[in-house]
Amino acid sequence: QKNHTCGYAISPLIGGGSADSEFELLTGMSLHFLPENTCPYNQYVIQDIPSLLRTLDDNGYDTRCVFPDSRKIYSRGALLKFLGESPEHAFWGEEQDGWIHHLSEGTGPIPENIRTADDLVIDQILAEVRQAQTPYYIHAFTISSHSPYSYYSRLPASLGLGVSGASSESARQEQLAYFWSLRKVDAAIGRLLEQLRHDPRKTVVLLVGD
């Protein structure tokens, strides 16, 4: 925050349903004007609509999308074309080999150096950057800090993290798992920023969260 522009944005929701936040970001349309508890991706995006992807593509940008999960989630694979992006040009992490969709998966101990879905996303973003020959826009979605946070017992013994004021032991463990997942996301984003510093092109990185 000392070295970068930062601030607050009004999110349409908190703690789940991030496709709605993504819809507002990519289209500039507000969920305020839609019925409560609706999901535009699943219910309303059924034809071409204005979007950031479409506008940038029309102005000569190479637009790409990078998702850590499946094209079936929120029907993204079917509706991206209505936002001006070919689903075949998008990267779908769940279709790749050798990766973990979410930290809550599995039963064994989680190693400190585990490569998460967000590491895969960052790898793909950097690959897209290296390939880009024109101005580019990459829309990417991270998932490693997503709930549930039920994997405390599988975390490394030396977390280097502490929580005070938790209402119960289970709440403390859940909070520690959440903070550990944020650490993994932060490290992945830090790696992205460090790599982009060595690129001679000027790149704007916008990070938003709900």
RALIN-V334340 format. One record per backbone hydrogen bond with DSSP energy under -0.5 kcal/mol. NH is the residue of the N-H (numbers start at 1). CO is the residue of the C=O. Records with the same first field share a line. If there is no record, write none. Layout:
NH->CO, CO
This chain:
11->9
15->210
20->17
21->17
22->18
23->19
24->20
25->21
26->22
27->23
28->24
33->30
34->31
38->35
42->39
43->39
44->40
45->40
46->44
49->82
52->26
54->83
55->51
56->52
57->53
58->54
59->55
60->57
61->56
62->135
63->61
64->137
66->139
67->91
73->70
75->72
76->73
77->71
78->75
79->75
80->76
82->79
83->79, 80
84->81
85->80
89->86
90->86, 87
91->65
92->90
93->67, 91
94->69
95->92
96->93
100->115
101->99
105->102
110->154
111->109
114->111
116->114
120->116
121->117
122->118
123->119
124->120
125->121
126->122
127->123
128->124
129->125
130->126
131->127
132->128
137->62
139->64, 137
140->138
141->66
146->143
154->151
155->152
159->157
172->168
173->169
174->170
175->171
176->172
177->173
178->174
179->175
180->176
181->177
182->178
183->179
184->180
185->181
186->182
187->183
188->184
189->185
190->186
191->187
192->188
193->189
194->190
195->191
196->192
197->193
198->194, 195
199->196
205->203
206->204
207->205
208->206
